[in-house]
Amino acid sequence: MQRIVECVPNFSEGSRPEVYNAIADSIRAVPGCYVLDVSADEDHNRTVITFVGEPDAVEEGAYQAISEAARLINLDEHVGEHPRIGATDVCPLIPVKGVTIEDCIALANRLGKRVGDDLGVAVYLYGEAALAPERRSLSNIRRGEYEKWREEVETSTHRKPDFGPAIPKTWGATVIGVRPFLVAYNIFLNTDDVSAAKKIAKAVRFSSGGLRHVQAMGFLVDGRAQVSMNLTDFSKTPIHRVQEMVRQEASRYGLSITNAELIGLAPQDALLDAAQWYLQLDEFDEDQVLEVRIARETEADITPRTFLEATADGSPTPGGGSTAALAGALGAALTQMVANLTIGRKKYADIEPEAVEIVRRAIILRNELTKAVRADSEAFDEVMKAYRDKSPEKEAREEAIEKATVVAGEVPLSVARWSLEVASLAREISRIGNINALTDAAAGGIMALAAVQIASLNVRVNATSLENRELATRWLDELEIIEKSVDVLSKEIMAIADGRGGF
């Protein structure tokens, strides 16, 4: 089963694109992390980044982002409307698929300790991950903001961080936690009177006697009064109920709503609830939404149908090179699966650190090999494009062919290298991993062997047509070593499987 965690870190910078884009790029650079949204607000001087991935990838992505933010953001120089305590102000983790709240709490603790120990950032755990009741609320931790925290962190016991040093640094503190989906939702009013927005926010927010699961503040944004809100449980306090209460409170002051905005992403169910309420749809079933029905039907189909149909359709790409990359990725996936089936079992507690490391390496290899599926097809297409070029400049055409051929050979050579690593990991997990998944570990090794053998064909055919014979010789020499090594590994894997499984 696919395991997905969402992470929505908030950074205290919304006016310098070079800063918040650098932070987003540090997340994108982590294999298996997918940045879905970057939402910057200059008035709040704050950026919200939404990304998803498997738990290990998300942990690494969050760590890299916190590190980059600490390097680039100085809270002594920061001014903005939104409350904040650190460069990475808050870093919530949200279980999406195949993971539990408990899994995310463990992730938050690992991440917090690593950030505190390695980066020297004071870390507080909040929400479901809080280690003390008073720290469940983000506002309690952030009370007084960065300036008050800086004054008190060294001397006040209630400011002692859960991880990291109790020392004021210009990057401030980071609050890491676990929570359900949160809808960040702002409503604009037809006035520049910020006091009206603050009164309405006070009436709406739960802490002042308003709606449960609603946090709200009033701001002046782009010359207009704004009621800025976080809906912490939209299933219990839906968007439309909040919208109507803001509308009602605004009417007390002769005001009306002009428009609203979402910050970052919102769950589909939150929007469907609002649509059903406003359209007064009785007995509404979400399966009546075309996209929902399509997603449900296609999600149930785990076959790589698109790739298979594209391979079979008669066009030259995707071809053998892409198939090699897919085979290697499948080998990495099987290896990762066996390691995951080993982690957390009492019987294998002694080797859990090794299994965790295998998972980490398998994720990286799987992602590189997955990207190579497309890269190989693109490389071949560039070779064909160079050959089809009928320009009269023969030297330029030959140079383009040579350049494209080099790339077309390097991609499958990389696939062979990565697949050799997959075979090595498969051997290791077959030796120590869960014996009930032994055949899957062996299958991972076999897929890695197939990937190397197929990729080798593509390297050789490109080496034959390469003008740079020195490079071609280096390719073939390395390829010979890879082929011999993976052959030895595959035989060792089968011997281990036979010895442990007795088949």
C-alpha positions in Angstrom: 0.0 0.0 0.0 1.2 3.5 -0.8 2.1 5.6 2.2 1.6 9.3 1.9 2.2 12.1 4.4 1.4 15.8 3.7 3.7 18.5 5.1 2.7 22.2 5.2 5.6 24.2 6.6 5.1 28.0 7.1 8.1 30.2 6.5 8.6 33.8 7.8 9.3 35.2 4.4 6.8 36.3 1.7 8.4 39.3 0.0 11.6 37.8 -1.4 11.0 35.2 -4.1 14.6 34.2 -4.3 14.4 33.1 -0.6 11.1 31.2 -0.6 11.8 29.6 -4.0 15.2 28.4 -2.7 13.4 26.8 0.2 10.9 25.1 -2.2 13.8 23.9 -4.4 15.5 22.3 -1.4 12.4 20.2 -0.9 12.1 19.4 -4.7 15.7 18.2 -4.6 14.8 15.3 -2.2 13.8 12.2 -4.2 10.2 11.3 -3.5 9.1 14.7 -2.4 6.5 16.5 -4.5 5.9 20.2 -4.0 2.2 20.8 -4.7 1.9 24.5 -3.9 3.9 27.6 -2.9 1.7 30.4 -1.6 3.5 33.6 -0.7 1.9 36.6 1.0 3.8 39.9 1.1 1.6 41.6 3.6 1.9 38.7 6.1 5.5 38.3 5.0 4.9 34.5 5.1 5.0 31.6 2.7 3.2 28.3 2.9 4.6 25.4 1.0 2.6 22.2 0.6 4.4 19.0 -0.3 3.7 15.3 -0.1 5.6 12.0 -0.2 6.4 8.8 1.6 7.2 9.3 5.3 11.0 9.0 5.0 11.1 11.4 2.0 8.9 13.9 3.8 11.1 13.8 6.8 14.2 14.5 4.7 12.3 17.3 2.7 11.2 19.0 5.9 14.7 18.8 7.3 16.3 20.4 4.2 13.7 23.1 4.1 14.2 24.0 7.8 18.0 24.1 7.2 17.6 26.4 4.2 15.2 28.7 6.0 17.6 29.0 9.0 20.4 29.9 6.6 18.4 32.5 4.6 16.0 34.1 7.1 16.9 36.5 10.0 14.1 37.0 12.4 15.8 40.1 13.8 15.0 41.8 10.5 11.6 40.3 9.9 8.4 42.4 9.9 5.0 41.0 9.0 1.3 40.9 9.9 1.3 37.2 10.9 2.4 36.0 14.3 5.7 34.0 14.1 8.4 32.5 16.3 10.9 31.2 13.8 12.2 31.2 10.2 10.4 27.9 9.8 7.6 29.0 12.0 5.5 25.8 12.0 5.9 22.5 10.3 2.8 20.3 10.6 2.6 16.7 9.4 -0.7 15.3 8.2 -1.5 11.6 7.5 -3.0 11.2 4.1 -2.9 7.5 3.0 -1.5 4.3 4.5 -0.1 6.1 7.6 -1.6 6.8 11.0 -1.5 9.7 13.5 0.9 7.5 15.5 3.2 7.1 12.5 3.3 10.9 12.0 4.0 11.5 15.7 7.0 9.2 15.5 8.1 11.1 12.4 7.7 14.4 14.2 9.9 13.2 17.0 12.6 11.9 14.7 12.5 15.1 12.7 12.5 17.3 15.8 15.5 15.6 17.3 17.5 15.8 14.1 16.7 19.5 13.6 17.6 20.2 17.2 20.8 18.2 17.3 22.2 18.8 13.8 21.0 22.3 13.0 20.9 23.8 16.5 17.3 25.0 16.1 15.1 25.0 19.2 12.1 22.7 18.4 8.7 22.5 20.1 6.3 19.7 19.4 2.6 20.7 19.2 -0.8 19.2 18.3 -1.0 15.5 18.5 2.7 15.2 18.9 2.9 17.6 22.0 4.8 16.2 24.9 2.9 18.5 27.4 -0.8 19.5 27.4 -0.1 23.2 27.3 1.9 22.7 24.1 -0.9 21.2 22.1 -2.0 24.7 21.1 0.3 26.5 18.6 -0.7 29.9 19.9 0.5 28.9 23.4 3.9 28.1 22.1 4.1 31.2 19.9 2.7 33.6 22.6 4.8 36.8 22.5 6.2 35.8 19.2 9.9 35.7 18.3 10.8 38.8 20.3 9.4 37.5 23.6 10.8 34.0 22.9 14.3 35.5 22.4 14.1 37.3 25.7 12.9 34.3 27.7 14.3 31.1 26.1 17.5 31.0 28.2 15.9 31.7 31.6 12.2 30.6 31.5 11.4 26.9 32.2 8.2 27.1 30.2 10.2 28.1 27.1 12.6 25.1 27.3 12.5 23.4 23.9 11.7 19.8 23.4 14.8 19.4 21.2 17.7 21.6 20.5 19.5 24.3 22.5 17.7 26.9 24.7 19.7 29.6 23.0 18.3 32.6 21.1 19.4 32.5 17.4 18.4 34.7 14.5 16.4 31.8 13.0 14.3 31.6 16.1 12.4 28.3 16.9 10.5 25.8 14.9 7.2 24.2 16.0 6.8 20.7 14.6 3.6 18.8 15.0 0.8 16.5 13.8 -2.7 17.6 13.0 -5.6 16.7 10.7 -6.2 18.6 7.5 -6.5 22.3 8.1 -8.2 24.7 5.7 -6.4 28.1 5.6 -9.2 30.5 4.5 -9.4 34.3 4.3 -12.4 36.5 3.8 -12.1 40.1 2.5 -14.6 42.9 3.5 -15.7 46.0 1.7 -13.8 48.3 4.0 -10.3 49.4 5.0 -11.3 49.5 8.7 -9.2 46.7 10.2 -10.9 47.1 13.6 -14.1 45.7 12.0 -12.2 42.6 10.8 -10.7 42.2 14.3 -14.2 42.4 15.9 -15.5 39.8 13.4 -12.6 37.5 14.0 -13.1 37.7 17.7 -16.8 36.7 17.3 -15.9 33.8 15.0 -12.9 32.2 16.7 -13.4 29.5 19.3 -11.1 30.9 21.9 -13.4 34.0 22.2 -16.6 32.0 22.3 -17.2 31.5 18.6 -17.2 28.4 16.4 -15.3 25.3 17.5 -12.2 24.4 15.4 -11.9 28.0 14.1 -8.9 30.2 14.6 -9.3 33.8 13.3 -7.5 37.2 13.3 -8.2 40.5 11.6 -5.6 42.1 9.3 -5.3 44.9 6.7 -4.2 43.4 3.4 -3.8 45.4 0.2 -5.8 48.2 1.8 -8.7 45.9 2.6 -9.9 44.4 5.9 -9.4 40.7 6.0 -10.6 38.0 8.4 -7.9 35.4 8.3 -8.8 31.9 9.5 -7.6 28.4 10.0 -10.3 25.8 10.1 -8.7 22.9 12.1 -11.5 20.4 11.5 -13.7 21.2 8.5 -15.7 18.0 9.0 -17.1 19.4 12.3 -17.1 23.1 11.4 -17.5 23.3 7.6 -16.5 26.2 5.4 -20.0 27.3 4.7 -20.9 27.7 8.4 -17.9 29.9 8.9 -18.7 31.9 5.8 -22.2 32.6 6.9 -21.2 33.6 10.4 -18.7 36.1 9.0 -21.4 37.4 6.7 -23.8 37.8 9.6 -21.3 39.5 11.8 -20.2 41.8 9.0 -23.8 43.0 8.5 -23.9 44.3 12.0 -21.4 46.9 10.9 -23.1 47.6 7.6 -20.4 45.6 5.8 -20.4 42.7 3.3 -18.0 40.1 2.0 -16.3 41.0 -1.3 -14.4 37.8 -1.9 -12.5 34.9 -0.2 -9.3 33.0 -0.8 -7.7 29.7 0.0 -4.1 29.6 1.2 -2.4 26.4 -0.1 -4.6 23.4 -0.7 -7.9 22.3 0.6 -9.3 18.7 0.8 -11.9 18.0 -1.9 -14.5 17.0 0.7 -14.3 20.5 2.3 -15.3 22.1 -1.0 -18.0 19.4 -1.8 -19.6 20.1 1.6 -19.8 23.8 0.8 -21.2 23.2 -2.7 -23.8 20.8 -1.4 -25.0 23.3 1.2 -25.1 26.3 -1.1 -26.7 24.4 -3.9 -29.2 22.8 -1.5 -28.5 19.3 -3.0 -30.5 16.7 -1.1 -29.2 13.2 -0.9 -26.0 14.2 -2.6 -23.5 11.5 -3.3 -19.9 12.5 -4.1 -19.8 9.7 -6.7 -22.0 12.0 -8.8 -18.9 14.2 -9.3 -17.4 13.0 -12.6 -13.7 13.5 -11.5 -14.4 11.7 -8.2 -15.8 8.7 -10.0 -13.0 8.6 -12.5 -10.4 8.8 -9.8 -12.0 6.0 -7.8 -12.2 3.7 -10.8 -8.7 4.4 -12.0 -7.2 4.2 -8.5 -8.5 0.6 -8.2 -6.5 -0.3 -11.3 -2.9 -0.9 -10.2 -1.7 -2.0 -13.6 0.8 0.3 -15.5 -1.7 0.5 -18.3 -0.6 3.8 -19.8 3.1 2.7 -20.0 2.1 -0.7 -21.5 -0.1 0.8 -24.1 2.5 3.5 -25.0 5.1 0.7 -25.4 2.9 -1.4 -27.6 1.6 1.3 -29.9 4.2 1.0 -32.6 6.2 4.2 -31.9 9.9 3.7 -31.0 9.5 5.2 -27.5 9.1 4.1 -24.8 11.3 1.1 -25.7 13.9 -1.1 -24.1 15.7 1.6 -22.2 12.6 2.8 -20.5 11.6 -0.8 -19.8 15.0 -1.3 -18.1 14.5 1.7 -15.9 11.0 0.4 -14.9 12.4 -3.0 -14.1 15.1 -1.4 -11.9 12.4 0.7 -10.2 10.3 -2.4 -9.5 13.3 -4.1 -8.0 13.9 -1.2 -5.7 10.2 -1.2 -4.8 10.2 -4.9 -3.9 13.4 -4.4 -1.8 11.8 -1.5 0.0 8.7 -3.5 0.6 10.6 -6.3 2.3 12.5 -3.9 4.4 9.3 -2.2 5.5 7.8 -5.6 6.4 10.9 -6.2 8.6 10.8 -2.8 10.5 8.7 -2.9 13.6 8.8 -6.7 14.1 10.1 -7.9 17.4 11.8 -10.8 15.8 13.9 -8.5 13.7 14.5 -5.7 16.3 18.3 -6.3 16.2 18.6 -5.5 12.5 16.0 -2.7 12.3 18.7 0.1 11.8 20.0 -1.8 8.8 16.4 -2.2 7.4 15.7 1.5 7.9 18.8 2.4 5.9 17.8 0.0 3.2 14.5 1.7 3.0 16.2 5.1 2.7 18.5 4.0 -0.1 15.7 2.1 -1.9 13.6 5.2 -2.0 16.3 7.2 -3.6 17.1 4.5 -6.2 13.4 4.0 -7.0 12.9 7.6 -7.7 16.0 8.0 -9.9 15.0 4.9 -11.9 11.4 6.1 -12.2 12.7 9.4 -13.6 14.9 7.5 -16.0 11.8 5.9 -17.6 11.0 9.3 -19.2 14.6 10.4 -19.6 15.5 7.4 -21.8 12.6 8.1 -24.2 13.5 11.8 -24.3 17.1 10.9 -25.0 16.2 8.6 -27.9 13.8 11.2 -29.3 16.7 13.8 -29.3 18.9 11.4 -31.3 16.2 10.9 -33.9 15.6 14.7 -34.1 19.3 15.2 -34.7 19.4 12.6 -37.5 16.3 14.1 -39.1 17.8 17.6 -39.2 18.5 18.3 -42.9 20.4 21.6 -42.4 23.2 22.1 -44.9 25.8 22.7 -42.1 27.1 19.1 -41.9 29.5 19.8 -39.0 26.8 21.3 -36.8 24.5 18.3 -37.6 27.2 15.8 -36.7 27.9 17.6 -33.5 24.2 17.5 -32.6 24.1 13.8 -33.3 27.2 13.1 -31.2 25.8 15.2 -28.3 22.4 13.4 -28.4 24.1 10.0 -28.6 26.2 10.7 -25.5 23.0 11.4 -23.5 21.3 8.4 -25.0 24.1 6.2 -23.8 24.6 7.9 -20.4 21.0 7.4 -19.4 20.9 3.6 -19.6 24.4 3.4 -18.1 23.0 5.3 -15.1 20.1 2.8 -15.0 22.7 0.0 -15.0 24.6 1.6 -12.1 21.5 2.2 -10.0 20.2 -1.3 -10.7 23.4 -2.8 -9.5 22.9 -0.9 -6.2 19.3 -2.2 -6.1 20.7 -5.8 -6.5 23.1 -5.1 -3.6 20.3 -3.9 -1.4 18.1 -6.9 -2.4 20.9 -9.2 -1.4 21.2 -7.5 2.0 17.5 -7.6 2.8 17.2 -11.2 1.6 20.0 -12.0 4.1 18.5 -10.3 7.2 14.9 -9.4 6.3 11.5 -10.9 7.1 11.6 -14.5 6.0 8.0 -14.4 5.0 8.8 -12.0 2.2 11.9 -13.8 1.1 10.6 -14.6 -2.4 9.9 -10.9 -2.9 13.5 -10.0 -2.0 14.7 -12.6 -4.5 12.2 -11.1 -7.1 13.8 -7.6 -6.4 17.2 -9.0 -7.2 16.0 -10.7 -10.4 14.4 -7.5 -11.6 17.6 -5.6 -11.0 19.5 -8.2 -13.0 17.0 -7.8 -15.9 17.3 -4.1 -15.7 21.1 -4.2 -16.1 20.9 -6.7 -18.9 18.4 -4.6 -20.9 20.2 -1.3 -20.2 23.5 -2.9 -21.4 22.0 -3.4 -24.8 21.2 0.3 -25.1 24.6 1.4 -23.9 26.3 -0.9 -26.4 24.3 0.2 -29.4 25.0 3.9 -28.6 28.7 3.2 -28.0 28.9 1.6 -31.4 27.8 4.9 -33.1 29.8 7.2 -30.9 32.6 9.2 -32.6 34.3 9.7 -29.2 35.9 6.2 -29.0 37.7 7.0 -25.7 34.3 7.6 -24.0 32.8 4.6 -25.7 35.6 2.4 -24.3 35.0 3.8 -20.8 31.3 3.0 -21.1 32.0 -0.6 -22.2 34.7 -1.2 -19.5 32.4 0.0 -16.8 29.5 -2.0 -18.2 31.6 -5.2 -18.1 32.2 -4.6 -14.4 28.5 -3.9 -13.7 27.4 -7.0 -15.6 29.7 -9.3 -13.8 28.9 -7.8 -10.4 25.1 -8.0 -10.8 25.4 -11.6 -12.1 27.3 -12.5 -8.9 24.8 -10.7 -6.7 21.8 -12.4 -8.3 23.3 -15.8 -7.8 24.1 -14.9 -4.1 20.5 -13.8 -3.6 19.1 -17.0 -5.0 21.5 -19.0 -2.8 20.5 -17.0 0.3 16.8 -17.5 -0.5 17.3 -21.2 -1.0 19.2 -21.5 2.3 16.7 -19.5 4.4 13.6 -20.7 2.7 14.5 -24.2 1.8 13.0 -24.2 -1.7 
